[in-house]
Amino acid sequence: MDKENFVGFVAGIFSGATKLVIGHPFGATPPLFGWALMDSVQLGSLTNFRLLLKNGDEPLTVAQHSIAGLGAGFVVSFVATSIELLKAKLQIQYETKRYSGPIDCAKQLYNQSGIRGLYRGLDGCLLFRSWFWVLWGSYEIYTQQLSKYVDQSMIPFLAGGLAANTFWTISFPCDVIKNRLMTRPDVNAPYTNIYNCFKYILRTEGIKGFYRGFVPCFLRSFPTNGAAIFVFESINAFSKSNT
């Protein structure tokens, strides 16, 4: 293994930090750690899947970029589930404060259900993040098309923002299902799996239930992900120039 295998993980740390600064400028240490870890695993995995699919000096095809994105989404789900579960549990505390913070929340979930308690919603997370094939496949398409019209230095930001908008437009219902599964009641839950959750939302809220909160997410995704991918690509380019 050489530097190429590791640079994606390092670049992912800075990418995650960038997302927090742009998307949540007043965020605290726990989300910073979580986003940095998730982006490190996702982008490090993406980089290595790309290397595995690479054939000599030939550039990867859109399909190969999509496959790498799918693989990265699968891998990062096993890290992201626990982080997003803790975030979701803390966010739904309104009147009654059951958890004093993410560490206390993790301890209570573990004491209640063991390691399985920290992976509630894994199926939903896998479903949602499987759509990373759209993110990275469309990123390559946008990169190719934008290269005909704009300065090369701006392409990662623009293509990254457009790819993120494309990704969220398609995957947002799966994110809603994932969050519902993570925050369902411990007892007498109206759904316990993806299919039942889908039916429940459709029956009680209709199609609009799958896009609740979509607009602010969509508006935030372009600058946040565009900047994060710009940082990721910049670090990759710097690494290659110093090889």
Secondary structure, 3 states (H helix, E strand, C coil): CCHHHHHHHHHHHHHHHHHHHHHCCCCCHHHHHHHHHHHHHHHHHHHHHHHHHCECCECCCHHHHHHHHHHHHHHHHHHHHHHHHHHHHHHCCCCCCCCCCHHHHHHHHHHHHHHHHHHCCHHHHHHHHCCHHHHHHHHHHHHHHHCCCCCHHHHHHHHHHHHHHHHHHHHHHHHHHHHHHHHCCCCCCCCCCHHHHHHHHHHHHCHHHHHCCHHHHHHHHHHHHHHHHHHHHHHHHHHHHCC
